[in-house]
Amino acid sequence: MDQFCAKIVQSRNRDQLAPFLTVGETQYAFIAQNGLYFGCTSSSDFAPAFTIELLQRIATVIKDCCGELSEEVIRANFVFINEIILEICDFGYVQTTSIDALKPCIYSDVEMVKQPEGSKEVYVDLREKLNVVFGANGSIINSEINGCIEIKNYVQDSPEINLGLPDDLVINSIDRLGYDHGICLNDCNFHESVELDRFEKERVISMRLPEGEATVMNYRISGIDSNCCPLRLFPFIEQSASGNYAMNVIVRMPVPKATTSVSLPTSRPGQNLEYVSTSKICIWKINRIYGGSHTAIFLKLNSDEWSKSSRKEINPLSIDFEVPMFTCSKFRITYLKINNALKGSNVNRWLRLVTHSGSYEIRM
């Protein structure tokens, strides 16, 4: 693993690293979560998708059992986590990743990492990942929203936490997302501690969570309207002789393989443009762009040999972005109540809404 660690440290842009590395005759597969790397090695060929899925599930099991995923938690529960991995993989063969099946085989106890004295806070994150593919004419070819509600509880004695959801929330309805029909979820699932009966009757997520981090709800919405998309990109190629804002916007544009150089305009304040010749891609970074505004950039591609297929190589364009305090689906939390907290203690409540891009592509 020393060679793997050296490769990670030497990489300039770790966010763009491929999940597979080969050093000599050893193959590495890894994922990154919360600043931690989960990886495995093999001296022979393996199924890439299966391996990444296994690593994702191992990280999920550790997070569900220990409450959160951090370096301190792993250090404090090294023996417990080692038992989990040994039960999941028996002599290199995967047995199960089900928590219910693993519990009878684990004999160590989880040691919770205590927060500083006096820390009584509950953080609620409503996150949505937007996956959209735009056609050349600007219409949406495929779209989907994957959302989740995450809670970080730093209050002892497992207080009762109640989250109010919109009354017009509909699950598995033939109606699509719209103001006339409310918010329509294709499907959803909940944490095991959520009282489902109350959710069905009152649209309230009620649960008692121990200290730590947990995902209390996951949901999916497909077939969204184009008006719900926070960013639109209008590319144009010529061959010749409000309220909200998006931040950390990154536009990636592939260029034809025959491109020898790219003439870049002068950088504007808050923007940065870079051409990576090794991967033949232009990266346009925008720190912040406000709702209702627009910005443009003009690139000149230089090449000695242009072919009919060169134009097709400028596909697809992709955008990475983050929009704080905004959800494309209009999904929201109407209230947050904490009952049965310790008497005489004030619990600070924090609510955050974030929409960020998943696979956000524009075809030309």
C-alpha positions as CSV (number, residue, x, y, z in Angstrom):
1,M,0.0,0.0,0.0
2,D,3.0,2.3,0.3
3,Q,3.1,2.6,-3.5
4,F,-0.6,3.5,-3.6
5,C,-0.2,6.2,-0.9
6,A,2.7,7.7,-2.8
7,K,0.6,7.9,-6.0
8,I,-2.2,9.6,-4.1
9,V,0.2,12.1,-2.5
10,Q,1.9,12.9,-5.8
11,S,-1.3,13.5,-7.7
12,R,-2.1,17.2,-8.3
13,N,-5.8,16.9,-8.6
14,R,-7.1,14.1,-6.4
15,D,-10.8,14.8,-7.3
16,Q,-10.1,13.8,-10.9
17,L,-8.3,10.5,-10.1
18,A,-9.6,7.4,-11.7
19,P,-10.7,4.8,-9.1
20,F,-8.2,2.2,-10.5
21,L,-4.4,2.3,-10.5
22,T,-1.9,-0.2,-11.7
23,V,1.6,-0.2,-10.2
24,G,3.8,-3.0,-11.5
25,E,1.8,-6.2,-11.4
26,T,-0.5,-5.0,-8.6
27,Q,-3.9,-3.5,-9.3
28,Y,-5.6,-1.0,-6.9
29,A,-9.2,0.0,-6.7
30,F,-10.4,2.7,-4.3
31,I,-13.0,5.2,-3.4
32,A,-12.8,8.4,-1.4
33,Q,-15.4,9.5,1.3
34,N,-15.1,12.2,3.9
35,G,-11.4,12.6,3.2
36,L,-10.8,8.8,3.7
37,Y,-9.7,6.3,1.1
38,F,-11.1,2.8,1.0
39,G,-9.2,0.5,-1.3
40,C,-8.3,-3.1,-2.1
41,T,-5.5,-4.7,-4.1
42,S,-5.3,-7.7,-6.5
43,S,-2.6,-9.4,-8.5
44,S,-5.1,-10.6,-11.1
45,D,-8.0,-9.1,-13.1
46,F,-11.2,-8.3,-11.2
47,A,-14.7,-7.0,-11.9
48,P,-14.4,-3.1,-11.7
49,A,-18.1,-2.3,-11.0
50,F,-18.4,-5.1,-8.5
51,T,-15.3,-4.0,-6.6
52,I,-16.3,-0.3,-6.4
53,E,-19.8,-1.4,-5.2
54,L,-18.3,-3.5,-2.5
55,L,-16.1,-0.7,-1.3
56,Q,-19.1,1.6,-1.2
57,R,-21.1,-0.9,0.8
58,I,-18.3,-1.4,3.3
59,A,-18.1,2.3,3.9
60,T,-21.8,2.4,4.3
61,V,-21.8,-0.4,6.8
62,I,-19.1,1.2,8.9
63,K,-20.9,4.6,8.8
64,D,-24.2,3.0,9.9
65,C,-22.6,1.0,12.7
66,C,-20.3,3.7,14.1
67,G,-22.6,6.7,13.5
68,E,-20.2,8.7,11.3
69,L,-17.2,8.3,9.0
70,S,-14.0,10.0,10.2
71,E,-10.4,9.3,11.0
72,E,-11.2,9.5,14.7
73,V,-14.0,7.0,14.5
74,I,-11.8,4.5,12.6
75,R,-9.0,4.9,15.1
76,A,-11.3,4.3,18.1
77,N,-13.1,1.3,16.5
78,F,-10.3,-0.4,14.6
79,V,-10.9,-3.8,16.1
80,F,-14.7,-3.5,15.5
81,I,-14.2,-2.5,11.8
82,N,-11.6,-5.2,11.3
83,E,-14.2,-7.8,12.5
84,I,-16.7,-6.4,10.0
85,I,-14.3,-6.6,7.1
86,L,-13.3,-10.2,8.0
87,E,-17.0,-11.2,8.1
88,I,-17.8,-9.4,4.8
89,C,-14.8,-11.0,3.0
90,D,-14.0,-14.5,4.0
91,F,-10.6,-15.4,2.5
92,G,-11.2,-12.9,-0.3
93,Y,-14.7,-14.1,-1.1
94,V,-17.6,-11.8,-0.4
95,Q,-20.2,-13.2,1.9
96,T,-22.7,-10.5,2.8
97,T,-23.0,-6.7,3.4
98,S,-26.3,-6.9,5.3
99,I,-26.1,-5.3,8.7
100,D,-28.7,-7.7,10.1
101,A,-26.6,-10.7,8.9
102,L,-23.4,-9.2,10.3
103,K,-24.6,-8.3,13.8
104,P,-24.7,-11.9,15.2
105,C,-21.1,-12.4,14.1
106,I,-19.6,-9.2,15.6
107,Y,-18.6,-9.4,19.3
108,S,-16.8,-6.1,19.7
109,D,-18.7,-3.0,20.9
110,V,-18.7,0.3,19.1
111,E,-16.9,3.2,20.9
112,M,-18.6,6.5,20.1
113,V,-16.3,9.4,19.6
114,K,-17.5,12.0,22.2
115,Q,-18.0,15.6,21.2
116,P,-16.6,18.5,23.3
117,E,-18.4,19.1,26.6
118,G,-21.4,21.4,26.2
119,S,-21.9,20.5,22.5
120,K,-25.6,20.0,22.0
121,E,-26.4,20.5,18.4
122,V,-28.4,18.8,15.6
123,Y,-27.5,19.4,12.0
124,V,-29.9,18.5,9.2
125,D,-28.8,18.5,5.5
126,L,-31.2,18.2,2.6
127,R,-29.1,17.3,-0.4
128,E,-30.1,16.8,-4.0
129,K,-27.9,15.4,-6.8
130,L,-29.1,16.5,-10.3
131,N,-28.4,14.2,-13.2
132,V,-29.4,15.7,-16.6
133,V,-28.5,15.1,-20.3
134,F,-29.4,18.0,-22.7
135,G,-29.7,17.4,-26.4
136,A,-28.2,19.5,-29.1
137,N,-31.5,21.5,-29.4
138,G,-31.5,22.3,-25.7
139,S,-34.3,19.9,-24.7
140,I,-33.8,17.4,-21.9
141,I,-33.2,13.8,-23.0
142,N,-32.9,12.3,-19.6
143,S,-33.2,13.7,-16.1
144,E,-33.3,12.5,-12.5
145,I,-32.9,13.9,-9.0
146,N,-31.4,11.7,-6.2
147,G,-32.0,13.3,-2.8
148,C,-31.4,12.5,0.8
149,I,-31.9,13.9,4.3
150,E,-28.9,13.5,6.6
151,I,-28.8,14.2,10.4
152,K,-25.8,14.7,12.6
153,N,-26.9,14.3,16.2
154,Y,-24.7,15.6,19.0
155,V,-27.3,15.3,21.8
156,Q,-27.1,12.5,24.3
157,D,-29.8,10.1,25.4
158,S,-31.3,9.8,21.8
159,P,-33.8,12.6,21.8
160,E,-36.9,12.4,19.7
161,I,-36.4,14.3,16.4
162,N,-39.4,15.3,14.3
163,L,-39.0,16.6,10.7
164,G,-42.1,18.1,9.0
165,L,-42.4,17.5,5.3
166,P,-44.7,19.2,2.8
167,D,-48.4,18.1,3.0
168,D,-48.6,17.8,-0.8
169,L,-45.9,15.1,-1.0
170,V,-47.0,12.2,-3.1
171,I,-45.1,8.9,-3.5
172,N,-45.1,6.7,-6.5
173,S,-47.8,8.7,-8.3
174,I,-48.4,8.8,-12.1
175,D,-48.4,12.6,-11.8
176,R,-45.1,14.3,-12.5
177,L,-43.4,17.1,-10.7
178,G,-45.4,20.4,-10.9
179,Y,-47.0,23.0,-8.8
180,D,-50.5,21.7,-9.6
181,H,-49.8,18.2,-8.3
182,G,-47.3,18.9,-5.5
183,I,-44.0,17.0,-5.1
184,C,-44.1,13.6,-6.6
185,L,-41.4,11.1,-5.6
186,N,-40.9,8.0,-7.7
187,D,-39.7,6.0,-4.7
188,C,-38.1,6.5,-1.3
189,N,-36.7,4.6,1.7
190,F,-36.1,5.4,5.4
191,H,-33.8,4.7,8.3
192,E,-34.8,1.7,10.4
193,S,-35.7,4.0,13.4
194,V,-38.2,6.1,11.5
195,E,-41.9,5.7,12.5
196,L,-43.5,4.9,9.1
197,D,-47.1,5.0,10.4
198,R,-46.7,8.7,11.4
199,F,-45.1,9.5,8.1
200,E,-48.1,7.9,6.2
201,K,-50.6,9.9,8.2
202,E,-49.0,13.2,8.9
203,R,-46.0,13.4,6.6
204,V,-43.7,13.7,9.6
205,I,-40.3,11.9,10.0
206,S,-40.2,11.0,13.7
207,M,-37.3,9.0,15.1
208,R,-34.9,8.5,18.0
209,L,-31.3,8.6,16.8
210,P,-28.1,7.9,18.9
211,E,-25.2,10.3,18.7
212,G,-23.6,10.3,15.3
213,E,-24.5,10.7,11.7
214,A,-27.3,8.9,9.8
215,T,-29.2,9.1,6.5
216,V,-32.9,9.1,7.5
217,M,-34.4,9.3,4.0
218,N,-33.4,8.7,0.4
219,Y,-35.7,9.6,-2.5
220,R,-35.7,9.7,-6.3
221,I,-37.5,11.9,-8.8
222,S,-37.3,11.3,-12.6
223,G,-38.6,13.3,-15.5
224,I,-38.1,16.8,-14.1
225,D,-39.1,20.0,-16.0
226,S,-36.4,22.1,-17.8
227,N,-37.4,25.1,-15.6
228,C,-36.1,23.3,-12.5
229,C,-32.5,23.1,-13.9
230,P,-30.4,25.9,-12.2
231,L,-27.8,26.1,-15.0
232,R,-28.1,26.1,-18.8
233,L,-25.2,26.0,-21.3
234,F,-25.6,27.1,-24.9
235,P,-22.6,26.1,-26.9
236,F,-21.9,27.5,-30.3
237,I,-19.3,26.4,-32.8
238,E,-18.2,28.4,-35.8
239,Q,-15.5,27.0,-38.1
240,S,-13.6,29.5,-40.3
241,A,-10.3,30.0,-42.0
242,S,-31.8,35.7,-9.7
243,G,-32.2,35.3,-6.0
244,N,-30.1,32.2,-5.9
245,Y,-26.5,31.7,-7.1
246,A,-24.3,28.8,-8.2
247,M,-20.8,28.4,-6.8
248,N,-17.8,26.4,-7.7
249,V,-19.0,26.0,-11.3
250,I,-16.7,24.0,-13.5
251,V,-17.3,23.5,-17.2
252,R,-15.3,20.8,-19.0
253,M,-15.1,20.9,-22.8
254,P,-13.3,18.1,-24.8
255,V,-11.4,19.3,-27.8
256,P,-10.5,17.3,-31.0
257,K,-7.5,15.1,-30.7
258,A,-5.9,16.9,-33.6
259,T,-5.8,20.2,-31.6
260,T,-2.3,21.5,-31.2
261,S,-3.1,24.5,-29.0
262,V,-5.9,26.7,-27.7
263,S,-5.9,30.4,-27.6
264,L,-7.3,31.4,-24.2
265,P,-8.8,34.8,-23.5
266,T,-7.7,37.0,-20.6
267,S,-9.0,35.6,-17.3
268,R,-11.9,37.6,-15.7
269,P,-12.2,38.2,-12.0
270,G,-13.6,35.2,-10.3
271,Q,-13.0,33.0,-13.3
272,N,-10.1,30.7,-14.5
273,L,-9.6,29.0,-17.8
274,E,-7.1,26.1,-18.3
275,Y,-6.2,23.9,-21.2
276,V,-4.9,20.4,-20.3
277,S,-3.0,19.3,-23.4
278,T,-2.4,15.7,-22.1
279,S,-6.2,15.0,-21.8
280,K,-7.3,17.3,-24.6
281,I,-9.8,19.2,-22.5
282,C,-10.5,22.8,-21.6
283,I,-11.6,23.5,-18.0
284,W,-13.5,26.7,-17.2
285,K,-13.9,27.5,-13.5
286,I,-16.3,30.1,-12.2
287,N,-16.3,30.9,-8.5
288,R,-19.9,32.3,-8.4
289,I,-22.6,33.1,-10.9
290,Y,-25.9,34.7,-9.8
291,G,-29.4,33.7,-10.8
292,G,-30.7,35.5,-13.9
293,S,-27.2,36.4,-15.1
294,H,-25.1,34.9,-17.8
295,T,-21.4,34.8,-18.8
296,A,-19.7,33.8,-22.1
297,I,-16.3,32.7,-23.2
298,F,-14.8,32.4,-26.7
299,L,-12.1,29.8,-27.5
300,K,-10.0,29.4,-30.6
301,L,-8.8,25.9,-31.4
302,N,-5.7,25.6,-33.5
303,S,-5.0,22.4,-35.5
304,D,-3.0,21.3,-38.5
305,E,-5.4,18.6,-39.5
306,W,-9.2,19.0,-39.3
307,S,-11.5,16.2,-40.3
308,K,-15.3,15.7,-40.5
309,S,-15.1,13.8,-37.2
310,S,-13.3,16.7,-35.3
311,R,-16.6,18.5,-34.6
312,K,-18.0,15.3,-33.1
313,E,-15.1,15.0,-30.7
314,I,-16.3,18.2,-28.9
315,N,-18.9,16.1,-27.0
316,P,-20.3,16.0,-24.5
317,L,-19.8,19.2,-22.4
318,S,-20.1,18.6,-18.6
319,I,-20.8,21.0,-15.7
320,D,-20.0,20.6,-12.0
321,F,-21.8,23.1,-9.7
322,E,-23.2,23.6,-6.3
323,V,-26.3,25.7,-5.4
324,P,-26.7,26.4,-1.7
325,M,-30.2,26.8,0.0
326,F,-32.0,25.6,-3.1
327,T,-33.7,22.3,-4.2
328,C,-34.7,21.7,-7.8
329,S,-37.6,19.4,-6.7
330,K,-39.1,22.1,-4.3
331,F,-38.7,19.4,-1.6
332,R,-38.4,21.1,1.7
333,I,-38.5,20.6,5.5
334,T,-41.3,22.6,7.0
335,Y,-40.1,22.3,10.7
336,L,-37.5,20.7,13.0
337,K,-38.5,19.8,16.5
338,I,-36.5,18.1,19.2
339,N,-38.3,16.6,22.1
340,N,-37.2,14.9,25.4
341,A,-33.9,16.8,25.4
342,L,-32.0,17.2,28.6
343,K,-33.7,19.7,30.9
344,G,-32.0,23.0,31.2
345,S,-30.0,22.5,28.0
346,N,-30.4,24.5,24.8
347,V,-30.1,22.4,21.6
348,N,-28.9,24.4,18.6
349,R,-30.6,23.3,15.4
350,W,-29.1,23.8,11.9
351,L,-30.8,23.2,8.6
352,R,-29.0,23.3,5.2
353,L,-30.2,22.8,1.7
354,V,-27.7,22.0,-1.1
355,T,-28.2,21.0,-4.8
356,H,-25.1,19.8,-6.6
357,S,-24.5,18.3,-10.0
358,G,-24.3,14.6,-10.6
359,S,-24.0,13.7,-14.3
360,Y,-24.8,17.1,-15.9
361,E,-24.0,16.9,-19.7
362,I,-24.8,18.9,-22.8
363,R,-24.5,17.4,-26.2
364,M,-23.7,19.4,-29.3
